[in-house]
Amino acid sequence: MKYAREHNFKAAKPAIRWPRSPNAGLIASVVIALTGVLIGAISAYVSELGAVASAAKTSALNAPLRDDRLFDMAYHARAKIVRQVLESADWSAPNLERLAPPQKTLPTTPTGQKPKIIIIFDDMGIDKHAYENTVALPGPLTLSFLPYANDVDQLAAAARKAGRTVMLHLPMEPEGEADPGPVALTSTMTGVAFLDALMWNLERFDGYVAVNNHMGSKLTTDEAAMKTVLAYLKQEGVFFLDSVTTGDTKVRSAAARVGVDVFSRDVFLDAEAGDKPAIRKQLRLVERIARQTGYAVAICHPRKETLEVLGPWLTSAPERGFELASVTELVDIRRREKLRAIATMAPALRL
């Protein structure tokens, strides 16, 4: 896979983005224009493209698929199982940027392999005390930092030194009145302003291996905007993970146009702050998905109650047969999925 060839992704040693020259932004803009990847994408984002999604559809599984048979085979095989698991959830969460906890339990089916669980902490860098407590948690973890956080470059560097994988949590426009923070990407920006904001965010710190959206329930429904983001990330050699804050996400269809692989989260652990029972229920949902599909991607936040629940869970997860993994494991998982798809398609060998 392209990312695996260009970068040796490991949890302890994530790929490093080297600082760019002062003129890098201008050069990058010219390169983007010349490649033709962004034709039609650098334009004024003035239309209202995304309606409020039903919480029952808050999943990337119904999004358009890539025109890649191997990709679709692997994707459908897992998507079918994940859909069945997600049917057990209560989708009545009032905030579509988060998922509600599950209400029912489904039987688990062993996959024959040790299931992997990838835990991503969003909104890192704002609360320094929460940051310290999160870094101290056991197991491979991925920390996604908000680029506008104070001293974010120092915090991200310290997290990498502590063996944590680092992501960039890119602020994007949500539906409604929620504030995504300063220098967020919005659908009303001109092409130049959009690229300027994108580069400002991506240059705030180095060493991240991937990017995921902070909020973004509106912007991720704008395929042209997402093509711009994904094309730029492709140049930078990092991949995108869709936080899936809306069921109308166009991230996968944009990725098909740009020619990159993207990934998506399966479950939000802490849909509502302060609700420990809900977090535990969501963890059970994560475990069911991991057992039935081989892996699960969960997103959470460095809140006090989340850390209190996750600490013991992370400690006991290996004893219960799970392998904790970094987000970079998704690159290898995707490669293995495609290899299995090739094997399924290949005719029987004849001697």
LINVENKA-V927315 format. One record per pair of residues at least 12 apart in sequence whose C-alpha atoms are under 6 Angstrom apart, sorted by the first residue. I is the first residue (numbers start at 0). J is the second residue. D is the distance in whole Angstrom. If there is no record, write none. Layout:
# LINVENKA-V927315
((I & J & D) (I & J & D))
This chain:
# LINVENKA-V927315
((8 & 327 & 6) (10 & 164 & 5) (10 & 325 & 5) (11 & 162 & 5) (13 & 208 & 6) (14 & 208 & 6) (15 & 206 & 4) (16 & 205 & 5) (16 & 206 & 5) (40 & 223 & 5) (40 & 227 & 6) (41 & 190 & 4) (42 & 189 & 6) (42 & 190 & 5) (43 & 189 & 4) (43 & 190 & 6) (44 & 186 & 5) (44 & 187 & 5) (44 & 188 & 6) (45 & 187 & 5) (49 & 217 & 6) (49 & 220 & 5) (52 & 245 & 6) (52 & 246 & 6) (54 & 90 & 5) (54 & 95 & 6) (55 & 90 & 5) (56 & 246 & 5) (57 & 245 & 5) (57 & 246 & 4) (58 & 246 & 5) (63 & 252 & 5) (65 & 255 & 5) (69 & 337 & 6) (69 & 340 & 6) (73 & 336 & 5) (77 & 292 & 6) (87 & 101 & 6) (87 & 103 & 5) (88 & 101 & 4) (88 & 102 & 5) (89 & 101 & 5) (89 & 102 & 6) (96 & 244 & 5) (97 & 270 & 5) (98 & 267 & 6) (98 & 270 & 5) (99 & 270 & 6) (100 & 277 & 5) (100 & 281 & 5) (107 & 287 & 6) (108 & 291 & 5) (109 & 290 & 6) (110 & 290 & 6) (110 & 291 & 6) (114 & 289 & 5) (114 & 290 & 6) (114 & 293 & 5) (114 & 294 & 5) (114 & 321 & 5) (115 & 294 & 4) (115 & 321 & 6) (115 & 322 & 5) (115 & 323 & 6) (116 & 294 & 6) (116 & 295 & 5) (116 & 323 & 5) (116 & 324 & 6) (117 & 296 & 5) (117 & 324 & 5) (117 & 325 & 6) (117 & 326 & 6) (118 & 140 & 6) (118 & 297 & 5) (118 & 298 & 6) (119 & 141 & 5) (119 & 142 & 6) (119 & 298 & 5) (120 & 142 & 5) (120 & 143 & 6) (120 & 298 & 6) (120 & 299 & 5) (120 & 300 & 5) (121 & 143 & 5) (121 & 300 & 5) (122 & 144 & 6) (122 & 145 & 6) (123 & 143 & 6) (123 & 144 & 4) (123 & 145 & 6) (124 & 144 & 6) (124 & 148 & 5) (125 & 148 & 5) (129 & 301 & 6) (139 & 323 & 6) (139 & 324 & 5) (139 & 325 & 6) (140 & 163 & 6) (140 & 325 & 6) (141 & 163 & 6) (141 & 164 & 5) (141 & 165 & 6) (141 & 325 & 6) (142 & 165 & 5) (142 & 166 & 6) (143 & 165 & 6) (143 & 166 & 4) (143 & 167 & 5) (143 & 168 & 5) (144 & 167 & 5) (144 & 168 & 5) (145 & 168 & 5) (146 & 200 & 6) (146 & 203 & 6) (152 & 204 & 5) (165 & 207 & 5) (166 & 207 & 5) (166 & 208 & 6) (166 & 209 & 5) (166 & 210 & 5) (167 & 210 & 5) (168 & 210 & 6) (168 & 211 & 5) (168 & 212 & 6) (168 & 213 & 6) (169 & 211 & 6) (169 & 212 & 5) (169 & 213 & 5) (170 & 183 & 5) (170 & 213 & 5) (171 & 183 & 5) (171 & 184 & 5) (171 & 213 & 6) (171 & 214 & 6) (171 & 215 & 4) (172 & 185 & 5) (172 & 215 & 5) (172 & 217 & 6) (172 & 218 & 5) (173 & 214 & 5) (173 & 215 & 4) (173 & 216 & 4) (173 & 217 & 5) (174 & 216 & 6) (174 & 217 & 5) (182 & 196 & 6) (208 & 237 & 5) (209 & 237 & 5) (209 & 238 & 5) (209 & 239 & 6) (210 & 239 & 5) (211 & 239 & 6) (211 & 240 & 5) (211 & 241 & 6) (212 & 242 & 6) (216 & 244 & 5) (216 & 245 & 5) (219 & 248 & 5) (219 & 249 & 6) (220 & 247 & 6) (220 & 248 & 5) (220 & 249 & 5) (222 & 249 & 5) (222 & 253 & 5) (225 & 253 & 6) (226 & 253 & 5) (239 & 261 & 5) (240 & 261 & 6) (240 & 262 & 5) (240 & 263 & 5) (241 & 263 & 4) (242 & 263 & 6) (242 & 264 & 6) (264 & 296 & 5) (264 & 297 & 6) (265 & 296 & 5) (265 & 297 & 6) (266 & 297 & 5) (267 & 297 & 6) (267 & 298 & 5) (267 & 299 & 6) (268 & 281 & 5) (268 & 299 & 5) (269 & 299 & 6) (273 & 304 & 6))
